[in-house]
Each structure stands twice: as structure tokens, then as C-alpha cells.
Amino acid sequence: MSAPPGSARPGALAQLSFDELGTPLRDVTFVVLDLETTGGSARNDSITEVGAVKVRGGEVVGELATLVDPGTGRLPPNIVALTGITTAMVTGAPRLNEVLPTLLEFLGGAVLVAHNAPFDAGFLRAACERHDRPWPRPPVLCTARLARVVLSHAEAPSVRLGALARLFGTSTQPTHRALADARATVEVLHHLLERIGNLGVQSLEELLSMSREASAHRPPERVRRRRTLARDVPSAAGVYLFRGPRDEVLYVGTSGDLRRRVRSYFTAGERRRRVREMVELAERVDTVVCAHALEAGVRELRLIATHRPRYNRRSRNPGRVWWVAPTEEAFPRLSVVTAPRGPALGPFGSRRGATDAVETLLDALPIRSCTQRIPARSPAASPCVLHELDRCRAPCAGLQSIDEYAPGVRALRSLVDGADDAPLRTLADRIERLSVAERFESAARDRDRLAALASALARSQQLAALAALPEVVGARPDGRGGWELAVVRHGRLAAADVARRGTPPMPVVESLRRSAQTILPADGPLSGAWAEEVNLVRRWLTTGGTRLVYSDPSWSEPAHGAAAWEDWARRARPVPLGSPSEITLG
């Protein structure tokens, strides 16, 4: 047994979790801005007053306020009446080109906050364009939109700044003067942040996402209020279970960050009708923290199969797949079954897929297609039309003995086991002949059938090879200088753990092997394992830089298996048939 290769370089930084990658709200600098203008058009009107307040961690760290001479002559009377700013007040005030550099410096590196932020941000962006200043593209937070998401309509029928200031009892009341309105907006912002903190929102990214809900499709009130279900969900890889009023499991899912995923169900981004319905029924969310993504995927699969949640559409019955297997009789035929006892081709997700494979195999193998049971001694039926067409030797009529019939069955088993792919070559030769004869439609049909059969065989052989192994141990780099570890027995995950950066991996591997679940193989091509789980485990073992630490016996796949045909199968379907060379194996 060999240890996993060396760890990451000593200076490598550990990968951060989602919450660490997100910016905690306590560390965010907000610049709350209010502009007074000569009108509502950022293109045609001008700024008359700027008020801005810089806050961080709930504390005011700076203010900026100035009147601005718009250079337009007399101010509109309606603006004078609304704001109290007169033409005399702005005459002699600094022009916008003088104010703009200071304002942009004040804003630098902060989140721009405003009540009705599209208005203020639009005027500021237009000012940058007009005066050849680059627009810094700050994150923008609109307190009006945020209020629509956080507050119910009954609590806040209006989200105008004055209405919210009265609702929260702010010490500064808005007066349509820039600095006073900015100060009032700061207090409204802090009250809204208190509300969303109770809903578990802790990062800037989550806050901005929540504020966008109002401009998208706001989730129903009963959905938004269930955000508290995600409050204690950890930021870790694992499985989550939504449970209903009778403690029944409504839905099972998996994520590399449980907290982030569960919270997403309570946002406007989640628009699926059935999921919204499920969230409205949910009473709590349970979680199962897992060592890594493979364990989470396997646990999800098993939990879905156990609970059969009504809101899960896939994997509710992972054992319900179809196989193609020979019948147990003197003259075996191909049968579509759900629980084969010996070697079989599959799994197929539908009965139709398995039936199509049977039809293709019958074109390549001398196996009877009739369904009658033929006695081993003295068969006496009458030959059917297939005998007249030279497509059957008529064992039903005693014209073919058991020994004469047996090579076709052995060829089937050799094909399924990956010992001999001669039947696939027979089908490929037939496609070549059809193409040479310019029977392109028939060649295309047979090409697609052969491609489907080759893919099914390759998948079947790959899964069976893994399921046959008593034990395999894999180690995958975790991206943080450590290793994700998995013990697999007969295609099933038996144990999972991690060796953190700086921890020698092999003692962890040995401990994991000793404590791993004992799995006894059962009958069938996958030793009793679910095909979906074996496929999940195999994908983890063969991708993402996973290293094979241990295998008993050595893990190998058939030398003459259908995997050699996978490239042909991938190229076969999209290639138009126009000449013989386009459908050959070469």
C-alpha cells in the first residue's frame, strides 16, 4: 500500500469557506448618499446638493455635504418649493466638476446606499460621464427595495423614506435636504440590518442578493418568514432534509455549503412552483454534515430511497432499473428483468432502453427472439417464419440441439463480461455494407443502435468491475493541502474522512479501513449495490485528481470491453452519413 502523494507547498493558503469568502456586514463600509436635483432626468437635469454619510460597524465615520451650482440659471419653482433650495443659495457654490473628485474619493471602496438608489446612482454615473470621470461601479444597495423584502405590507404599506422614518422613530426626519435625508437613511438602514440579522443574513453578498428580490419576483410573505429555518444551518458540505408538520421528510438535497444552499430556498431566485410549495409546508430543516462531497452524495441517495420524499423527482427508487439477461432454460433467450441473478447488461433507466438493446443484440447474436419455453427433450413445435428467413435455426422444432445453440449464449456472456467484442464488430461490418450500398438511412439507424449498445456495455462493464472489488481506498486533494479519503467495498461507500493539511494521511487511512462498514456481496452484476451509488463512487475515484491508495485485488477493466468503442460511439451520432468512410471504426 502506498501513501497519497505529497501535500501542497508549505506556503499555500487554506481554501476559505463560503462565509469566510463573503464579507461580514460588520466589516462593510457604507456610504449613504442623497442628491437634490433640478428634476428627475439624469441626462437633462443637474445636481443642486450632495449629502453623504460614511458608516462602518454601525458607527458614523465621516460626512460630506455641499450645495452645487448647476449652472442652469434660475431653479424650477417646484424644486424650490419641494427642497427649499433657492437660486440665491446655489449661486457661487462649487460647480459639479469641483465636487465630483471629492465625492468619488469619499465613496472609494464602499457600498453605495441610497433610498431609491437607481435615481441617485444614475445621476452620479451621468455626472462621471459628463465630466470624463471613470464610473467606479460600486456595489449599490437600495433601502427602499430592501424594505419591500424585509417588511410586510401590513407593517409598511409605504416604503417612502418619510414613512419608514416614522415607522422606526428615527432621530433625524427627512426634509428633502441632502444631508438630513442621508442621515435619516442611515438610521433606516441600521433598523433594516437588525431585521435581516434575525433572518440569518450576515454577509454583504447575502444582503445584496436579498435587496434584489424586490426588483425580481418577491417571494410570498409565508416563504420569506421561514428564513429562520436556515438560521442554525452550518456552512459545511453535507445533506439537508426539509421536514413537514408531521415530521415527514419533504425534500432531500446536498450541497458543498449547506447554509448557502438552504438560504437560497427563501429568496426570489427560487421560482419553481413545487419548491415554493414545499418551503411553505416545511417546519424545520435537518442537516447531516459530511466529510466531503462524495459522502454527501451517497447519503443523499440513500436518504431519498429510505424516505421517498414527495418533492424529490429523481432517485426515489434507485433500485428500480432494467437489465438484459439470458433466461435460465435449455435454449436461453434475452429477457428484460429488474433483478438479474448473474451476469447481465445494464442498468437501463427505462424498459424501452433495455428493449432496444435486446433488438440490437439479436441482430448480432444467434439467439432466438421468440418467447416460448422450449423443453430440453423432444421439442416438437412448428418452425416460424424466422426459420424460413434464415434468422433462426428452429430449436423449437428440434432442428438445433442444445450444444449447437450454446455458442450464441457463450458469445453473449463474453460480450457482457468484456472478454470478446466480436458481436459489436459484426454490427459495425453490417453498417459498412449498408453504407457501401448507399442505404444511408438504414446505416444511420443501425449506427445509432450500435452506439447506444456500446455505451451501455461500457457503462455496465465499468460498474461491474468496481462492484466486484472487496475494497478500494481513494484519496483526493481537498484544495487546502489535505486529502479527502474514501473506503469503497463492493461498489458502496463504506467510510469517509479527511486528512487535514499537516496531518499524515496514512494513519487516517488505516484507521478508516478498520472502522469501515462491513459489506457482504450479494447476487447480481453489481454484487447487490445500487447502480446509481456505484456510478457516483466510480466518478469520484476516476476524476478530480483522486489517487488510488489501495485495491484488493487490483482494479482493472476488461481488455476487450466496450470501453474501446466509447470514442466511436461519441463520434458516431453527430457525423452525417455521406460516404462509407464516415461510418467505419477507423
N, C-alpha and C positions, 0 to 999 in steps of 0.2 A: 504494500500500500504506500502511495506517495502522497506527500502533503501538497496542498494547494500552492501555486507559485507565490513568489514573494509579494509582500504587501506594497502599497503605494509609497511614493517617495516621502521622506520624513516631513518635508515642508508642505505637503498637500493639506488643503483646508478641508475640514469635515463638511459634508453637504448639509445645508440647513433645512429644517422642516418648513412647512408652509407658513406657520405663524411667525417663524423667525425670518422668512423671506418677506412677509408682509411687514408694513411699517406700523408699529403700535401707535394708537392715537395720541398717547401721552407724549410721543416724540415728534409729532407733526407740528409744523409751523403754519398757521393760517393767517392770511391777510384778508380781512373783511373789508370789502370795498363798496362805496356808494358814490355814484356820479349824479350830479344835476346837469341837465342839458337844456338846449333851446327847443327840443322836440323829440319825436320818437324814432327818427331815421338816423342810423349811424352814418349813412352815406351823405345825407344832406344837412344834418343838424350838427351842433357843436357842443362841447363840454363847457359848462359855466362854473362848476365847483367839483372838487375832489375831496373825499374824506376816506381815510383808510386807517384801520386798526390792526396791528400785528399781535397775535396771541399764540402762546405755546404753553401746553400743560395747564390750561385754564387760567393763565396769568397774562395780562396785557404787557407787552414788552416794547411797544412803540406806537406812535400815532403820526399821521401825516394829514394836514388839512390846508387847503388853499382855494381861493377863488381863481377863476381862469377867465381872462378876457377872450371871448370867442372871436373878436374882430369882425362882428357882423352888424355893428351899429346898435340900434335900439332892440331890446329884448322883447319877444312877443308878450302882449299883455296877459294872456292866460298863464304864461310861465311865471311872470312876476306875481300874479295873484296866487298861484299854487305854492311857490317856493319862498316868496318874499325877497328874492334876489332881484335888485333893480339894475338898470343900465349904469347908473352912477356908481354902484358898488363894484362892478367888474371893470369899469374904465380905469386904466392904469394898473390893473392886476397883471401878473405874468401871463404871457401867451403860452399856449399848449406846448409849443416846441421847447420852452424853457422848463415846464413842469414835467414833461414826459420822462426825461432821463432819470430824474429823482424818483418818480413813481415806479418805474421799472426796476430800479435798484432796490427800492423798498420791497417790491414784490419778489425779488430774486430768490429762487429755491423754495418758495412757499406754495401752499394750495390757495388758489383764488376763491374766495367765498363772497357771494352776494345774494341778496333777495331778488329773485327774478334774474339770475345770473346771465342768461343769454343776452339781456339788454346791456348790462354793464360790460361784460366781456366783449360784446360786439362793438361797442363804442371804443373800447380800449384797443381792440385789434385794428379797427379802422383808423384810429389815430396813428398807430405804428406804421401802417401802410402809407398814410398821407405824409408822414414825416421821415420816410425811409429808415424806419427802425425795424429790426427783426422781431417778429412776434415770438415771445419766449415759450408759448404753448404750455402754460402751467396747468396742472390738474384743476378742474373747475367744479365747485360744489355749489348747488343752488339750494338755499334753505327753504324756499317755497316748495320745491319738489320734494325735498326730504320730509317736510312737514306733512305733505299729502300721503307719504308712505307710512310715517310713524304714527300719526294721529288719526283717529276715526272721524268720520264726517259728523257724527253726533257731538264729538268733543270740539271739533274745529270746523264749523260749516264754511268758514272763510280762512284762507291761509295768507291774506294780505298781512303786511308787516305790522300794521297797527292792531289788527285783530289778534295776532299772535303775541304781541307785546302786552295787550290787556289780559290774554289768557294766562301768560306766565308771570304777570305782575312785574315787568322789568322796571328797573330804577330809571332808565332813560326811555322816554317816549319819542317815537319818530315824529319829525316835524317837516319833512321834505327839505331838510338841510343835510348836506352830505355827512358831516362828522357825527351829528346826532343820530342819523339813520344808521350809520355804520356801527355806532356804539350799541344801539338797540338790537341790531342784527347779531352782534357778538353775544348778547345775553340770550337771544332766541336760540342761537347755535348751541350754546352750552346746555340749555334745557333739552334740546333735541338729542344731544350726545348722551345726556343722562338716560333718556328713554331708550336709546338703541343699545346702551351698555347693559341694560336689563335684559335685552334680547340676545346678548352674547356677542354683539359686534364689537370687535376690539382692534381691528386694523383699518388703515386708510383704504386699502383695496376693497374691503367689505363695505365700508361707508360709501365709497363712490358707486359701487355696484347697487347698493340699496337706493341711493338717490336717483339712479337711472330708472328705477321701477315706475316712477310716476310718468316718465315720458314714454315708457313702453306700455305694457298691459299690467296694470296694478293687480296683484293677487287679491282675491277676496279677503275680507276682514278676518273671517274664521280661519283662513290659511295663515295670514300674517301673524295672528296671535299665537299660533302654535310654534313660532320660532323658539320659544322657551324650551321645547323638547330637545333642541340641539345644544342647550347650554352646557351640559356636562360631557358632551361627546369629545373624546380625546383626539389630538392630532397625531394619528398613527395609522399604519396600514392595518386593515382588518375587514371585518364583516359587520354590517348593520342590519337590524331587524326592526321594522315598523310593526308595532302591536296595536290591535284594536281594543274596543271596550270590553270584550270578553277574554282578553289576553291572547287572542288568536294572532298568529303571525300573518300580517297583511302583505308584506313585501320583504325580500332579502336582497341585499346588494353588497358590493365590495368596492373598496377604494384604497388608494395609497395614502389618502388623508381623510379619515373618517369625518372629522369636524367640517372640513370644507365641503365635502360631498353632501352631508346631511343638511347643512345650512342651505345649500342650493335648492332644496325642495321647497323652501319657503319664500322664494324670490319670484319676480316677474319673469325671469328667464325660463322657469318651468311652466310650460304651457300645455303639456299633454293632459287631456281630459281625465283619463283614468288615474294618472298620478295625482292630479289635484283632488280627485275623489278619494283616493287612498289617504292623502295627507289630512283631509278633513275628518276622516274616521279615526286617525291614529291617536292613541292616548299616551304612548311612550315609545322611546327608541332605545333598544338594547344594542350593545356593541360587543364584539369579540376581537380583541387586539391580537394580531398575528405577527409571527416573526418576520415574514416578508410576503411578497405578492403571491407566490405560489401557494403558500399555506392558506392565504385569504381566498384564493380562487377555488381551492379544493373544499374548504369549509363552506363556502357559499353554495357550491354544487350539492354537497351532502345535506345542508340545511334546507335547501329548496326541495330536494327529494323527500326529506322527512316531513316537512310541514305542508308542502304543496300549496304555497300562498296563492290566493286567487288573483293577485295583481302582478305576479310573475308570469310572463308569457313563455319563457324558454326554460328548459332543463327541469320542468316539473316532474318528468318521469325519465331520467337519464338511462334507465334500463330498457326503455321501450324503443328498440331499434330492430332492424331487419337484417337477416343473414341469408346467404345462399349456401346450402349444404346438400350432400348426397343423402338420399334416403337409405335406411338400413333394410335392404332386401336383396334377393338374389341378383336382380338386374336393377341396380340403383338408378334413380333419376334425380334431377335437380329440383330441390324444394325450397320455397321461401319460408323461413321459420324465424321465431323470435328468441329461441333459446337452444342453440346447437350444442350438442354434447362433445363433438370432436372438431377437427379442422373445418373451417368454414370461411367463406368470403364475406367480408363486411367490416364494419357495420354500415348500413344504409339508413338514412334518415327517414325514408319513406318506403312503403311496399312497392310503389311504382319503380323506384330506383333499383330495387333488388330484382324485380321482374324484368326490367330492361337488361340487366346484367345476365340473367338466365338466357334470354333470347340471343344475346351476343355469344355467349359460351356455346350454345347449341349449334351455332354456325362454325365453330372451330373444333368441337369435340364430337366423337361418335357415341353420343349418349342419347337415349330415346327421349322424345318430348311428350309422349303420351302419359297419362296419369294413372292408368290401370295398374293394379298389382299383379305381377306375373309370378306364378308358382315356380319353385325351383325344379320341380319334376313335371314332365309331360305337359308343357304349355300347349294349348290347343285352340287359341283364338285365330281369327282370320286376319291376314295381313291387311294393313290400311293403305291409303293412297300414298303415304310417305315411302312405303316399300317400293311401290311402283315408280316413284320419282327418284329412287336410289338414295334416299336420305335416311333410311333405317333398314337394318338387316332383319327385322321382324323376329326378335326373340320371343314375342308373344305367341308366335305360330310355331315355335320350336326350330326356326331356321338359323338360330345363332345360340351357341352354348354359353354357359356362364364363363368358361375360360376364354372364349372368343370375345365376349363382351367386356371382360375385365380391363384390357389395356386403356379403354376410354376413361374408365373410372380412375385408374392409376395416373393417367395424364392430367386429369382434373386435380387430383391431390398434389401432384408435382407442381402444377401451376400455382395452386393456392399456397403451397409451402415455400415457393420460390426456388424449387430445385430445377425447374425446366420451363422456359417461356416459349416453347415451340408453338403452342396454340396461338399466342399473340403474333408470331411470325406468319402463321397460316393466314390469319386475318389480314395482316399487312400485305401479304402476297396477293390476296384477293382484291384489295383496294388498288394495287398496282395494275392488275389485269383490267379492272373496270376503267381505270383512267386511260390505259393504252387504247382501250376500245372506245374511248371518248364517251363513256357513260358517266359523265361527271356528277350528275345528281345522285346516282346510286353510290358512286365513290365517296361523295361528300357525306351521305348518310352513314355509310359504314365507317368512314374516318371518325366521325363524331362518336359513334358507338364504341369503337376501339379505344379512343382517347378516354372516354368515361370508364371503360373497363380497366384500362391500365392504371388510371388514377386510383380507382377503388382497390385494386390489387396491391398497389404500392402502399397505400394507407393501411390496409389490412395486415400486410407483412410487417410493416414497421411497428404497429401497435402490438402485434403478437410477439415479436422479438423482445420487446421490453417487458411485456407481461409474463414472459417465461422466466425471467431472471429472479432468483431468490432475493438478491439485494444489490442495489446500486446506490452509491453516495455521490452527490454532486455538490460543487462549491462554485458560487457565482460572485464576482466582485460586487460589493454593495455601493460603489461610488464614493465611499468615505474612508477607504483604506482597509476595510474589513471584508468579511465574507458572509454571504447568505448560504446556509447549509441545508441539505435535504437528504433524508434516507428514504429510499423507494424500495418497496418489496412487492414483487409480482404486479408491477404497474400502478400500485397505490402508494400514496404518501403515508409513510409510517412515522415520521418525525421531522421536525423543522426547528431551526435555531439560527442564531447569528454568532459569529466570532468578531467582536468589535475590533476596531483598529488598535493595534498594540497587544492584542490577545493572541497567543499561539493557537492556530486553528486546529491542529491535530488532537490535542486533548479534548477539545469540544466535540470533534468528530467522533472520537472513541466513546465519550460519554453519551452522545446522541444515539449511537448504534446500540449501546447496551440498554438504553431506556426506550428504544423504538418499539412500536406496536408489532406484535407477532401476527403475521398474516399467512394463513394456510391457503394454498391454491385450490381452486375448485375446478370442476369440469368446464370445458368450453375453450374457444380460441383465445380468450383473454384471461384465463385462469380465474374467472369469477369477477374480475374488475369491470367497472363501467367504462365503456369506450371513451366517454367524454372526459373522465378523470385521467385515463391513460394518455389521451391526446394532450391534455393540459400539462401533465408531468413531462411527457416527451418533448414538448415545445420548450419548456423551461430548461431541460437538460441539454438541448441542442442549439440554443440561441443565447444571446446576451453575454457571451464570453464564459459560459459555465464550463468548469473543468471537471473531468471525471476523476474522482478521488479513489473510488473502489468499485469493483464489479465482480460478482461471483455467480456464474463464471463470466468470462469476458463477454462484453456486449458486442454482438455482431448481427448483421442483417444478411439475408440470402444473397449469395453472389450472383445467382441467376434470377433474382427477383425482378419485380416490375418497376423498381426504382430507376432502373436503367432506361425505362421508357418515359419517365416523367417529363424530360425535356421535349421529347417528341409529342407527348400529349399536350404540353403547353403551347407548342408551335402549331399543332395540327388545326385547331379550330379557327383561328383568325386568318389563316393563309387561304386565299381564294384558289380554287381548283381550276387551273387552266392548262396544265401540261402534266405528263407523267412524273416528272422530277419533283413536282410540288407535293407529292404525297408519299414519297419514299422515306425510308428510315434515315437515309444519309443526311 
